[in-house]
């Protein structure tokens, strides 16, 4: 792993861990707001266009445009000049259609800089994205089955000041009234990861920009919400992408190890759980591609014979999956 990577992960069986923060070029000395503004203003047209060229990821558990998903993206040059005017997403794909536009806005003391992006001379400042979900006031997908939840991926792109841009310990999800949602608190984050850093040249010097990804799961929630982010002072916020997907409440979560995919490790987690029942095994098999007949055969056999039958299920599953998933039996 890259030694400058900031990664923070959490699953059901571990505490939250924070790796070392990256020592950016301005960490030892603070670049002044006026100097940074000179850098921002002096960006060339080609450099400004490069703001769109990021390492943002596509979702792995769904595809943009799938039913019950939303996608919205904002780029610095398209943000409203008036800081009090929220900006609709430059790019979006919402299925089914939602009548209201997702909106991005900056909070005081932040403002929209003339060269693009949000900025503040002194003090951290908020950047909020108002997201309309399919089970919310403007959506057409409600009512969803009991237990349905929303998977949320937030990606940001901002310059660093003193080693920090978007503050990773202050990202959270709230309802439209500002109340933190269950699953939306900063300590509930499933993942925080640095995707990339880049150096941008200017007439003043070099500016470091950082791209981050944050992932949440909001249980029993399909409504509208706010992505509540905070950026460091003298950090230029350039780009945000938000993807959401509603997971129907149809039984246990097959991602038993909470690593944001469904694979063999989830089957092992099911086997080692306090009460490995047929419902949990069935949820895993349905997500991974094992048939109902195998589900019935395995769930009917008591411990300790279950372990051997797990390998049988795994062998059948591997007929449907690449061979590099087949380790462990």
BALOBA-1460 file (C-alpha; in Angstrom, 3 decimals):
// residues 329
<rec num="1" residu="x" x="0.000" y="0.000" z="0.000"/>
<rec num="2" residu="x" x="1.215" y="3.499" z="-0.804"/>
<rec num="3" residu="x" x="2.723" y="4.930" z="2.416"/>
<rec num="4" residu="x" x="0.953" y="8.249" z="1.876"/>
<rec num="5" residu="x" x="-2.447" y="6.562" z="1.784"/>
<rec num="6" residu="x" x="-4.953" y="7.629" z="4.392"/>
<rec num="7" residu="x" x="-7.338" y="4.740" z="4.865"/>
<rec num="8" residu="x" x="-9.904" y="4.224" z="7.557"/>
<rec num="9" residu="x" x="-12.126" y="1.160" z="7.532"/>
<rec num="10" residu="x" x="-14.650" y="-0.359" z="9.840"/>
<rec num="11" residu="x" x="-16.488" y="-3.678" z="9.934"/>
<rec num="12" residu="x" x="-18.696" y="-5.473" z="12.391"/>
<rec num="13" residu="x" x="-15.775" y="-7.180" z="14.114"/>
<rec num="14" residu="x" x="-13.282" y="-4.323" z="14.442"/>
<rec num="15" residu="x" x="-12.840" y="-0.838" z="15.772"/>
<rec num="16" residu="x" x="-12.207" y="2.197" z="13.599"/>
<rec num="17" residu="x" x="-8.531" y="2.575" z="12.697"/>
<rec num="18" residu="x" x="-6.834" y="5.639" z="11.258"/>
<rec num="19" residu="x" x="-3.560" y="5.350" z="9.353"/>
<rec num="20" residu="x" x="-0.879" y="8.033" z="9.268"/>
<rec num="21" residu="x" x="-1.791" y="11.297" z="7.643"/>
<rec num="22" residu="x" x="0.066" y="12.213" z="4.489"/>
<rec num="23" residu="x" x="2.804" y="14.782" z="4.944"/>
<rec num="24" residu="x" x="1.988" y="17.212" z="2.132"/>
<rec num="25" residu="x" x="4.392" y="19.831" z="0.797"/>
<rec num="26" residu="x" x="2.785" y="22.557" z="2.924"/>
<rec num="27" residu="x" x="2.478" y="20.553" z="6.141"/>
<rec num="28" residu="x" x="5.516" y="22.092" z="7.808"/>
<rec num="29" residu="x" x="4.536" y="25.662" z="6.885"/>
<rec num="30" residu="x" x="1.085" y="27.073" z="6.250"/>
<rec num="31" residu="x" x="0.537" y="28.607" z="2.824"/>
<rec num="32" residu="x" x="-1.276" y="31.929" z="3.188"/>
<rec num="33" residu="x" x="-4.781" y="32.475" z="1.862"/>
<rec num="34" residu="x" x="-3.649" y="35.361" z="-0.338"/>
<rec num="35" residu="x" x="-0.840" y="33.290" z="-1.820"/>
<rec num="36" residu="x" x="-3.153" y="30.385" z="-2.506"/>
<rec num="37" residu="x" x="-5.674" y="32.680" z="-4.159"/>
<rec num="38" residu="x" x="-2.896" y="33.865" z="-6.458"/>
<rec num="39" residu="x" x="-2.276" y="30.241" z="-7.380"/>
<rec num="40" residu="x" x="-5.973" y="29.623" z="-8.019"/>
<rec num="41" residu="x" x="-6.401" y="32.710" z="-10.158"/>
<rec num="42" residu="x" x="-3.335" y="31.881" z="-12.226"/>
<rec num="43" residu="x" x="-4.479" y="28.423" z="-13.275"/>
<rec num="44" residu="x" x="-4.463" y="28.074" z="-17.040"/>
<rec num="45" residu="x" x="-7.509" y="26.984" z="-19.014"/>
<rec num="46" residu="x" x="-5.950" y="23.547" z="-19.492"/>
<rec num="47" residu="x" x="-5.349" y="23.215" z="-15.752"/>
<rec num="48" residu="x" x="-8.912" y="24.227" z="-15.013"/>
<rec num="49" residu="x" x="-10.189" y="21.619" z="-17.450"/>
<rec num="50" residu="x" x="-7.993" y="19.030" z="-15.703"/>
<rec num="51" residu="x" x="-10.232" y="19.394" z="-12.645"/>
<rec num="52" residu="x" x="-12.557" y="16.965" z="-14.411"/>
<rec num="53" residu="x" x="-9.813" y="14.345" z="-14.839"/>
<rec num="54" residu="x" x="-10.016" y="12.553" z="-11.493"/>
<rec num="55" residu="x" x="-9.584" y="9.083" z="-10.034"/>
<rec num="56" residu="x" x="-13.189" y="8.904" z="-8.876"/>
<rec num="57" residu="x" x="-14.483" y="5.326" z="-8.716"/>
<rec num="58" residu="x" x="-17.583" y="3.715" z="-10.165"/>
<rec num="59" residu="x" x="-19.792" y="1.837" z="-7.663"/>
<rec num="60" residu="x" x="-18.993" y="-1.872" z="-7.397"/>
<rec num="61" residu="x" x="-22.326" y="-3.097" z="-5.981"/>
<rec num="62" residu="x" x="-24.492" y="-1.436" z="-8.643"/>
<rec num="63" residu="x" x="-24.210" y="0.389" z="-11.982"/>
<rec num="64" residu="x" x="-25.051" y="4.044" z="-12.560"/>
<rec num="65" residu="x" x="-28.568" y="4.129" z="-13.999"/>
<rec num="66" residu="x" x="-29.799" y="0.991" z="-12.199"/>
<rec num="67" residu="x" x="-33.311" y="1.192" z="-10.724"/>
<rec num="68" residu="x" x="-33.351" y="2.812" z="-7.265"/>
<rec num="69" residu="x" x="-29.978" y="4.506" z="-7.832"/>
<rec num="70" residu="x" x="-28.940" y="8.144" z="-8.108"/>
<rec num="71" residu="x" x="-25.772" y="9.762" z="-9.453"/>
<rec num="72" residu="x" x="-24.864" y="13.455" z="-9.295"/>
<rec num="73" residu="x" x="-21.595" y="15.289" z="-9.905"/>
<rec num="74" residu="x" x="-20.475" y="18.902" z="-9.530"/>
<rec num="75" residu="x" x="-17.351" y="20.495" z="-11.099"/>
<rec num="76" residu="x" x="-15.778" y="23.749" z="-9.892"/>
<rec num="77" residu="x" x="-16.254" y="25.783" z="-13.067"/>
<rec num="78" residu="x" x="-19.999" y="25.108" z="-13.012"/>
<rec num="79" residu="x" x="-20.664" y="26.254" z="-9.441"/>
<rec num="80" residu="x" x="-22.889" y="29.269" z="-8.878"/>
<rec num="81" residu="x" x="-20.948" y="32.509" z="-8.334"/>
<rec num="82" residu="x" x="-23.275" y="33.630" z="-5.556"/>
<rec num="83" residu="x" x="-22.328" y="31.643" z="-2.457"/>
<rec num="84" residu="x" x="-25.960" y="31.741" z="-1.304"/>
<rec num="85" residu="x" x="-27.184" y="30.118" z="-4.542"/>
<rec num="86" residu="x" x="-27.139" y="26.310" z="-4.516"/>
<rec num="87" residu="x" x="-25.937" y="24.708" z="-7.751"/>
<rec num="88" residu="x" x="-27.714" y="21.785" z="-9.459"/>
<rec num="89" residu="x" x="-25.485" y="18.888" z="-10.462"/>
<rec num="90" residu="x" x="-23.598" y="19.279" z="-13.743"/>
<rec num="91" residu="x" x="-24.024" y="15.557" z="-14.418"/>
<rec num="92" residu="x" x="-26.768" y="13.286" z="-13.091"/>
<rec num="93" residu="x" x="-28.468" y="9.947" z="-13.718"/>
<rec num="94" residu="x" x="-31.458" y="9.170" z="-11.525"/>
<rec num="95" residu="x" x="-33.663" y="6.084" z="-12.028"/>
<rec num="96" residu="x" x="-36.595" y="6.439" z="-11.702"/>
<rec num="97" residu="x" x="-36.798" y="10.191" z="-12.260"/>
<rec num="98" residu="x" x="-36.962" y="12.450" z="-9.195"/>
<rec num="99" residu="x" x="-38.654" y="15.816" z="-9.684"/>
<rec num="100" residu="x" x="-36.152" y="17.855" z="-7.601"/>
<rec num="101" residu="x" x="-32.506" y="18.511" z="-8.493"/>
<rec num="102" residu="x" x="-29.686" y="17.636" z="-6.124"/>
<rec num="103" residu="x" x="-28.016" y="20.868" z="-4.974"/>
<rec num="104" residu="x" x="-24.502" y="21.800" z="-3.813"/>
<rec num="105" residu="x" x="-23.866" y="24.876" z="-1.671"/>
<rec num="106" residu="x" x="-21.112" y="26.467" z="0.403"/>
<rec num="107" residu="x" x="-21.534" y="27.661" z="3.979"/>
<rec num="108" residu="x" x="-20.051" y="30.790" z="5.563"/>
<rec num="109" residu="x" x="-17.198" y="31.779" z="5.664"/>
<rec num="110" residu="x" x="-16.819" y="29.980" z="2.328"/>
<rec num="111" residu="x" x="-17.490" y="31.564" z="-1.051"/>
<rec num="112" residu="x" x="-17.208" y="30.723" z="-4.733"/>
<rec num="113" residu="x" x="-13.790" y="31.900" z="-6.005"/>
<rec num="114" residu="x" x="-13.534" y="33.636" z="-9.360"/>
<rec num="115" residu="x" x="-11.280" y="30.894" z="-10.720"/>
<rec num="116" residu="x" x="-13.749" y="28.172" z="-9.760"/>
<rec num="117" residu="x" x="-14.342" y="26.132" z="-6.648"/>
<rec num="118" residu="x" x="-15.273" y="27.013" z="-3.098"/>
<rec num="119" residu="x" x="-12.777" y="28.716" z="-0.799"/>
<rec num="120" residu="x" x="-12.398" y="30.467" z="2.561"/>
<rec num="121" residu="x" x="-9.635" y="32.763" z="3.814"/>
<rec num="122" residu="x" x="-10.009" y="31.929" z="7.500"/>
<rec num="123" residu="x" x="-11.604" y="29.060" z="9.351"/>
<rec num="124" residu="x" x="-12.966" y="25.737" z="8.084"/>
<rec num="125" residu="x" x="-16.077" y="25.999" z="5.906"/>
<rec num="126" residu="x" x="-18.931" y="23.664" z="5.041"/>
<rec num="127" residu="x" x="-19.853" y="22.300" z="1.619"/>
<rec num="128" residu="x" x="-23.243" y="20.579" z="1.614"/>
<rec num="129" residu="x" x="-24.950" y="18.447" z="-1.037"/>
<rec num="130" residu="x" x="-28.714" y="18.083" z="-0.769"/>
<rec num="131" residu="x" x="-29.622" y="14.656" z="-2.190"/>
<rec num="132" residu="x" x="-33.161" y="13.648" z="-3.110"/>
<rec num="133" residu="x" x="-33.684" y="9.903" z="-2.734"/>
<rec num="134" residu="x" x="-36.296" y="7.598" z="-4.247"/>
<rec num="135" residu="x" x="-38.090" y="7.077" z="-0.953"/>
<rec num="136" residu="x" x="-38.133" y="10.783" z="-0.117"/>
<rec num="137" residu="x" x="-40.493" y="13.676" z="-0.646"/>
<rec num="138" residu="x" x="-39.798" y="13.992" z="-4.379"/>
<rec num="139" residu="x" x="-39.220" y="10.321" z="-5.216"/>
<rec num="140" residu="x" x="-41.593" y="7.900" z="-6.922"/>
<rec num="141" residu="x" x="-40.224" y="4.643" z="-5.502"/>
<rec num="142" residu="x" x="-41.876" y="4.668" z="-2.080"/>
<rec num="143" residu="x" x="-43.026" y="2.770" z="-0.169"/>
<rec num="144" residu="x" x="-40.075" y="0.397" z="0.040"/>
<rec num="145" residu="x" x="-40.218" y="-2.864" z="2.026"/>
<rec num="146" residu="x" x="-39.467" y="-2.634" z="5.730"/>
<rec num="147" residu="x" x="-35.761" y="-2.821" z="6.413"/>
<rec num="148" residu="x" x="-34.698" y="-1.154" z="3.152"/>
<rec num="149" residu="x" x="-31.605" y="1.048" z="3.415"/>
<rec num="150" residu="x" x="-29.486" y="3.377" z="1.304"/>
<rec num="151" residu="x" x="-25.850" y="2.839" z="0.336"/>
<rec num="152" residu="x" x="-24.079" y="6.196" z="-0.172"/>
<rec num="153" residu="x" x="-20.703" y="6.877" z="-1.811"/>
<rec num="154" residu="x" x="-19.275" y="10.416" z="-1.606"/>
<rec num="155" residu="x" x="-16.141" y="11.424" z="-3.523"/>
<rec num="156" residu="x" x="-14.363" y="14.768" z="-3.154"/>
<rec num="157" residu="x" x="-11.533" y="16.635" z="-4.855"/>
<rec num="158" residu="x" x="-9.847" y="19.571" z="-3.083"/>
<rec num="159" residu="x" x="-6.487" y="21.248" z="-2.635"/>
<rec num="160" residu="x" x="-4.490" y="20.735" z="0.553"/>
<rec num="161" residu="x" x="-3.456" y="23.346" z="3.078"/>
<rec num="162" residu="x" x="-1.235" y="22.187" z="5.919"/>
<rec num="163" residu="x" x="-1.808" y="18.603" z="4.795"/>
<rec num="164" residu="x" x="-5.611" y="18.797" z="4.902"/>
<rec num="165" residu="x" x="-8.334" y="19.578" z="2.381"/>
<rec num="166" residu="x" x="-11.719" y="17.949" z="3.019"/>
<rec num="167" residu="x" x="-11.604" y="17.045" z="6.722"/>
<rec num="168" residu="x" x="-12.073" y="13.290" z="6.968"/>
<rec num="169" residu="x" x="-13.180" y="13.350" z="10.603"/>
<rec num="170" residu="x" x="-16.107" y="15.685" z="9.931"/>
<rec num="171" residu="x" x="-17.876" y="14.052" z="6.966"/>
<rec num="172" residu="x" x="-21.425" y="13.008" z="7.919"/>
<rec num="173" residu="x" x="-24.951" y="12.514" z="6.563"/>
<rec num="174" residu="x" x="-27.956" y="14.331" z="8.016"/>
<rec num="175" residu="x" x="-31.650" y="14.641" z="7.264"/>
<rec num="176" residu="x" x="-32.881" y="17.845" z="5.631"/>
<rec num="177" residu="x" x="-33.257" y="19.422" z="9.082"/>
<rec num="178" residu="x" x="-29.620" y="18.808" z="9.970"/>
<rec num="179" residu="x" x="-30.099" y="15.832" z="12.294"/>
<rec num="180" residu="x" x="-27.438" y="13.128" z="11.941"/>
<rec num="181" residu="x" x="-28.939" y="9.961" z="10.493"/>
<rec num="182" residu="x" x="-28.476" y="6.461" z="11.890"/>
<rec num="183" residu="x" x="-25.496" y="5.129" z="9.958"/>
<rec num="184" residu="x" x="-24.564" y="8.653" z="8.862"/>
<rec num="185" residu="x" x="-22.318" y="9.733" z="11.735"/>
<rec num="186" residu="x" x="-18.617" y="10.070" z="11.033"/>
<rec num="187" residu="x" x="-17.854" y="7.085" z="13.256"/>
<rec num="188" residu="x" x="-20.291" y="4.993" z="11.177"/>
<rec num="189" residu="x" x="-18.240" y="5.377" z="7.991"/>
<rec num="190" residu="x" x="-17.635" y="2.050" z="6.269"/>
<rec num="191" residu="x" x="-14.684" y="3.423" z="4.345"/>
<rec num="192" residu="x" x="-12.501" y="6.512" z="4.002"/>
<rec num="193" residu="x" x="-9.716" y="6.302" z="1.463"/>
<rec num="194" residu="x" x="-7.386" y="8.596" z="-0.407"/>
<rec num="195" residu="x" x="-7.818" y="7.787" z="-4.102"/>
<rec num="196" residu="x" x="-5.091" y="10.026" z="-5.498"/>
<rec num="197" residu="x" x="-2.963" y="13.129" z="-5.048"/>
<rec num="198" residu="x" x="-1.712" y="15.361" z="-7.837"/>
<rec num="199" residu="x" x="0.628" y="18.335" z="-8.099"/>
<rec num="200" residu="x" x="-0.597" y="21.338" z="-10.043"/>
<rec num="201" residu="x" x="1.890" y="23.917" z="-11.257"/>
<rec num="202" residu="x" x="1.170" y="27.623" z="-11.384"/>
<rec num="203" residu="x" x="2.999" y="30.933" z="-11.623"/>
<rec num="204" residu="x" x="3.171" y="30.954" z="-7.808"/>
<rec num="205" residu="x" x="4.385" y="27.415" z="-7.195"/>
<rec num="206" residu="x" x="3.013" y="23.924" z="-6.694"/>
<rec num="207" residu="x" x="-0.396" y="23.081" z="-5.269"/>
<rec num="208" residu="x" x="-1.286" y="19.575" z="-4.081"/>
<rec num="209" residu="x" x="-4.821" y="18.324" z="-4.686"/>
<rec num="210" residu="x" x="-6.335" y="15.251" z="-3.067"/>
<rec num="211" residu="x" x="-9.216" y="12.947" z="-3.999"/>
<rec num="212" residu="x" x="-11.071" y="11.046" z="-1.275"/>
<rec num="213" residu="x" x="-13.881" y="8.487" z="-1.162"/>
<rec num="214" residu="x" x="-16.314" y="8.023" z="1.758"/>
<rec num="215" residu="x" x="-18.890" y="5.224" z="2.059"/>
<rec num="216" residu="x" x="-21.922" y="4.976" z="4.351"/>
<rec num="217" residu="x" x="-24.909" y="2.692" z="4.745"/>
<rec num="218" residu="x" x="-28.146" y="4.171" z="6.120"/>
<rec num="219" residu="x" x="-30.224" y="1.294" z="7.554"/>
<rec num="220" residu="x" x="-34.011" y="1.528" z="7.374"/>
<rec num="221" residu="x" x="-33.770" y="4.801" z="5.468"/>
<rec num="222" residu="x" x="-34.693" y="5.647" z="1.860"/>
<rec num="223" residu="x" x="-35.455" y="9.351" z="2.249"/>
<rec num="224" residu="x" x="-33.765" y="12.624" z="1.314"/>
<rec num="225" residu="x" x="-30.544" y="13.637" z="3.069"/>
<rec num="226" residu="x" x="-27.619" y="16.074" z="3.152"/>
<rec num="227" residu="x" x="-23.957" y="15.254" z="2.630"/>
<rec num="228" residu="x" x="-22.411" y="17.519" z="5.274"/>
<rec num="229" residu="x" x="-18.694" y="18.011" z="4.533"/>
<rec num="230" residu="x" x="-16.151" y="20.449" z="5.967"/>
<rec num="231" residu="x" x="-13.070" y="21.797" z="4.182"/>
<rec num="232" residu="x" x="-9.934" y="23.267" z="5.712"/>
<rec num="233" residu="x" x="-9.347" y="27.012" z="5.525"/>
<rec num="234" residu="x" x="-7.376" y="28.081" z="2.430"/>
<rec num="235" residu="x" x="-8.302" y="24.775" z="0.778"/>
<rec num="236" residu="x" x="-10.047" y="25.035" z="-2.574"/>
<rec num="237" residu="x" x="-12.983" y="22.617" z="-2.928"/>
<rec num="238" residu="x" x="-13.174" y="21.657" z="-6.593"/>
<rec num="239" residu="x" x="-15.307" y="18.612" z="-7.266"/>
<rec num="240" residu="x" x="-17.884" y="16.316" z="-5.644"/>
<rec num="241" residu="x" x="-19.640" y="13.145" z="-6.762"/>
<rec num="242" residu="x" x="-22.435" y="11.371" z="-4.862"/>
<rec num="243" residu="x" x="-23.840" y="7.937" z="-5.756"/>
<rec num="244" residu="x" x="-26.703" y="6.246" z="-3.910"/>
<rec num="245" residu="x" x="-28.481" y="2.907" z="-4.161"/>
<rec num="246" residu="x" x="-31.465" y="1.600" z="-2.201"/>
<rec num="247" residu="x" x="-31.020" y="-1.949" z="-0.918"/>
<rec num="248" residu="x" x="-34.433" y="-3.580" z="-0.547"/>
<rec num="249" residu="x" x="-35.222" y="-5.070" z="2.858"/>
<rec num="250" residu="x" x="-35.449" y="-8.719" z="1.831"/>
<rec num="251" residu="x" x="-33.555" y="-10.457" z="4.628"/>
<rec num="252" residu="x" x="-30.074" y="-10.509" z="6.141"/>
<rec num="253" residu="x" x="-27.254" y="-8.519" z="4.584"/>
<rec num="254" residu="x" x="-25.088" y="-10.951" z="2.532"/>
<rec num="255" residu="x" x="-22.012" y="-8.726" z="2.998"/>
<rec num="256" residu="x" x="-21.332" y="-10.319" z="6.375"/>
<rec num="257" residu="x" x="-17.797" y="-8.990" z="6.759"/>
<rec num="258" residu="x" x="-18.829" y="-5.434" z="5.736"/>
<rec num="259" residu="x" x="-16.088" y="-5.031" z="3.118"/>
<rec num="260" residu="x" x="-18.520" y="-3.733" z="0.473"/>
<rec num="261" residu="x" x="-18.603" y="-6.866" z="-1.681"/>
<rec num="262" residu="x" x="-20.068" y="-10.374" z="-1.522"/>
<rec num="263" residu="x" x="-17.457" y="-13.106" z="-1.780"/>
<rec num="264" residu="x" x="-16.043" y="-16.225" z="-0.107"/>
<rec num="265" residu="x" x="-14.978" y="-14.299" z="2.993"/>
<rec num="266" residu="x" x="-18.654" y="-13.582" z="3.702"/>
<rec num="267" residu="x" x="-19.396" y="-17.316" z="3.669"/>
<rec num="268" residu="x" x="-16.598" y="-17.879" z="6.184"/>
<rec num="269" residu="x" x="-17.983" y="-15.048" z="8.329"/>
<rec num="270" residu="x" x="-21.408" y="-16.743" z="8.243"/>
<rec num="271" residu="x" x="-19.872" y="-20.064" z="9.338"/>
<rec num="272" residu="x" x="-18.027" y="-18.397" z="12.248"/>
<rec num="273" residu="x" x="-20.965" y="-16.302" z="13.423"/>
<rec num="274" residu="x" x="-22.670" y="-16.972" z="16.756"/>
<rec num="275" residu="x" x="-25.777" y="-18.426" z="15.089"/>
<rec num="276" residu="x" x="-25.235" y="-19.398" z="11.427"/>
<rec num="277" residu="x" x="-28.806" y="-19.868" z="10.228"/>
<rec num="278" residu="x" x="-30.365" y="-20.752" z="6.887"/>
<rec num="279" residu="x" x="-31.602" y="-17.197" z="6.280"/>
<rec num="280" residu="x" x="-28.095" y="-15.776" z="6.395"/>
<rec num="281" residu="x" x="-26.719" y="-18.535" z="4.198"/>
<rec num="282" residu="x" x="-29.522" y="-18.078" z="1.695"/>
<rec num="283" residu="x" x="-28.866" y="-14.343" z="1.497"/>
<rec num="284" residu="x" x="-25.203" y="-15.031" z="0.719"/>
<rec num="285" residu="x" x="-26.005" y="-17.719" z="-1.865"/>
<rec num="286" residu="x" x="-28.548" y="-15.546" z="-3.649"/>
<rec num="287" residu="x" x="-26.046" y="-12.696" z="-3.900"/>
<rec num="288" residu="x" x="-23.106" y="-14.901" z="-4.890"/>
<rec num="289" residu="x" x="-24.974" y="-17.150" z="-7.351"/>
<rec num="290" residu="x" x="-25.502" y="-20.515" z="-5.607"/>
<rec num="291" residu="x" x="-28.846" y="-22.200" z="-6.316"/>
<rec num="292" residu="x" x="-31.694" y="-22.852" z="-3.907"/>
<rec num="293" residu="x" x="-31.131" y="-26.612" z="-3.945"/>
<rec num="294" residu="x" x="-27.675" y="-26.174" z="-2.474"/>
<rec num="295" residu="x" x="-29.095" y="-23.784" z="0.108"/>
<rec num="296" residu="x" x="-31.610" y="-26.383" z="1.259"/>
<rec num="297" residu="x" x="-29.006" y="-29.137" z="1.383"/>
<rec num="298" residu="x" x="-26.567" y="-27.158" z="3.500"/>
<rec num="299" residu="x" x="-29.070" y="-25.570" z="5.870"/>
<rec num="300" residu="x" x="-30.585" y="-29.010" z="6.610"/>
<rec num="301" residu="x" x="-27.290" y="-30.419" z="7.931"/>
<rec num="302" residu="x" x="-26.379" y="-29.540" z="11.549"/>
<rec num="303" residu="x" x="-22.932" y="-28.705" z="12.897"/>
<rec num="304" residu="x" x="-20.178" y="-29.925" z="12.636"/>
<rec num="305" residu="x" x="-20.937" y="-31.229" z="9.131"/>
<rec num="306" residu="x" x="-21.688" y="-27.706" z="7.908"/>
<rec num="307" residu="x" x="-18.028" y="-26.882" z="7.310"/>
<rec num="308" residu="x" x="-17.621" y="-29.639" z="4.747"/>
<rec num="309" residu="x" x="-20.765" y="-28.627" z="2.939"/>
<rec num="310" residu="x" x="-19.537" y="-25.043" z="2.772"/>
<rec num="311" residu="x" x="-16.772" y="-26.255" z="0.504"/>
<rec num="312" residu="x" x="-19.399" y="-28.045" z="-1.601"/>
<rec num="313" residu="x" x="-21.356" y="-24.806" z="-1.936"/>
<rec num="314" residu="x" x="-18.149" y="-22.971" z="-2.687"/>
<rec num="315" residu="x" x="-17.258" y="-25.434" z="-5.416"/>
<rec num="316" residu="x" x="-20.616" y="-24.870" z="-7.069"/>
<rec num="317" residu="x" x="-20.257" y="-21.136" z="-6.683"/>
<rec num="318" residu="x" x="-16.836" y="-21.131" z="-8.296"/>
<rec num="319" residu="x" x="-18.384" y="-22.500" z="-11.447"/>
<rec num="320" residu="x" x="-20.002" y="-19.068" z="-11.691"/>
<rec num="321" residu="x" x="-17.049" y="-16.949" z="-10.492"/>
<rec num="322" residu="x" x="-13.388" y="-16.400" z="-11.503"/>
<rec num="323" residu="x" x="-10.936" y="-18.920" z="-10.095"/>
<rec num="324" residu="x" x="-9.047" y="-16.356" z="-7.991"/>
<rec num="325" residu="x" x="-11.977" y="-16.328" z="-5.538"/>
<rec num="326" residu="x" x="-11.538" y="-20.009" z="-4.779"/>
<rec num="327" residu="x" x="-8.981" y="-19.914" z="-1.984"/>
<rec num="328" residu="x" x="-9.753" y="-21.344" z="1.416"/>
<rec num="329" residu="x" x="-11.157" y="-24.851" z="0.892"/>
